[in-house]
Amino acid sequence: MRHMVTTRHCSPVRLATVVLVLAAGTAACTPAGSGAAGRAPTTPTPATSASPPAGAYDPARLAPQVTSRARQAGVNPQLLMAILYNEAYKPHDPEWERAWQRTKPDAAFGIANMHKAAFDQTKRGRDFADRAWQELPDDRDLAIEAAAWYLHDLAGQLPAQRSGPLSRDELLALGYNTGAGNMRAFARGTAPGPQAQSYLDRLHNNWAIARQALQRT
């Protein structure tokens, strides 16, 4: 699956850089039940592109919120933080995100790159049930809270008997990226495809970084 400023027109060089960065990533947190792997978003036109500020977002600054929300949801804070690092491949500035969403209406919102269907499903019966998906770019704590509870819900869908080499946290990360259906298949021993494996590799690369970020709090 399935919660960021002054804008200016992109120069051709800056636009090309932004497009290259986005094409390298995947659209994480697919809507629950879609079973689709993340896809790179389509290229926005210069008229609807906003230029993100450099160095404006660092997941480590949100370590207190990550720790608190992960504990509330009963998930591993290091997993949640590592996922935020995985999802930091694109700029997380509210103005930029909304400009991108106008070009690609099904784009994810917020620092956890959550799609509307996943957010709306996750918020049911929760303290943030009255919040809207459109608020995610402006409220990073809400984005973290929703991501934590989405991981909690994915954990409840893991099969009791699992086979294969993947740990619980690895499976939850893959579920976050590719959906619950694929996560259950991986838990039964199906090997991740190239996109899912790429997400898992980035998670491994970010694992120690996430731990260090949490230790600074």
C-alpha positions, -999 to +999 in steps of 0.1 A: +000+000+000-016+009+005+005+100+061+051+177+034+070+256+010+070+280-017+065+266-052+081+278-084+081+266-120+106+239-127+135+245-151+140+218-177+170+205-158+152+204-124+121+188-140+142+161-156+158+154-122+124+151-105+111+128-131+142+106-129+139+103-091+102+094-093+107+069-121+133+051-099+109+046-071+077+026-067+042+038-056+042+022-022+013+013+000-011+000-027-048+000-019-057-029+004-067-060-015-054-047-049-026-072-050-007-049-074+030-041-071+040-005-069+042+014-102+062+045-111+039+074-116+035+090-150+054+121-159+037+155-150+037+184-174+057+215-165+024+234-161+014+213-131+048+205-116+060+221-084+097+222-075+104+206-042+128+222-017+161+204-013+167+187+021+133+196+035+125+161+048+144+137+071+125+108+086+149+108+116+133+141+128+100+121+133+115+095+156+093+104+187+061+101+166+073+069+151+080+054+185+047+065+200+025+055+171+042+021+166+037+013+203+001+022+201-005+000+171+017-029+185+042-029+156+080-027+155+091+010+156+122+001+136+100-014+109+079+017+107+109+040+105+126+018+079+094+020+058+095+058+061+130+058+047+119+035+019+091+059+011+114+090+011+125+084-025+103+113-036+099+148-023+074+152+006+063+188+004+025+195+006+025+219-024+045+195-045+025+165-036-008+182-045+007+194-078+017+158-086-017+145-076-035+169-100-015+152-128-020+116-114-052+115-093-044+080-079-011+091-065-003+084-029-003+111-002+019+118+028+053+108+040+042+071+042+029+072+005-006+060+014-033+056-012-069+067-004-084+033-003-058+020+021-062+051+044-100+049+044-100+012+052-074+016+080-090+046+098-123+027+105-129+025+142-097+043+150-090+076+167-085+093+134-117+080+118-129+115+112-097+126+093-095+128+055-069+113+032-063+148+018-049+159+051-019+135+049+005+159+031+001+185+059+000+162+089+030+140+092+019+125+126-014+115+110+006+098+081+027+079+107-003+069+127-022+056+097+009+037+085+014+021+119-022+009+121-021-004+085+009-025+095-011-037+125-040-047+102-016-065+078-001-085+107-036-098+115-038-112+080-006-132+081-012-170+080-006-188+113+017-213+095+044-197+073+071-211+051+100-195+034+129-174+047+111-141+052+106-127+087+074-112+101+087-077+096+099-084+061+065-098+052+048-068+067+070-044+047+062-064+015+025-062+024+028-025+029+043-022-006+024-048-026-008-055-007-021-082+017-028-108-010+008-108-022+021-107+014+002-139+022+016-155-009+051-146+002+043-160+036+035-193+019+068-194+002+063-176-031+094-157-040+091-119-044+092-105-079+117-079-090+098-049-077+090-065-044+126-077-040+138-042-047+116-028-019+129-055+004+165-047-005+159-011+003+144-021+036+175-041+045+197-011+035+176+012+057+173-011+087+204+001+106+197+037+096+162+034+111+176+019+144+201+048+146+174+074+140+153+059+168+182+058+192+188+095+189+155+102+207 
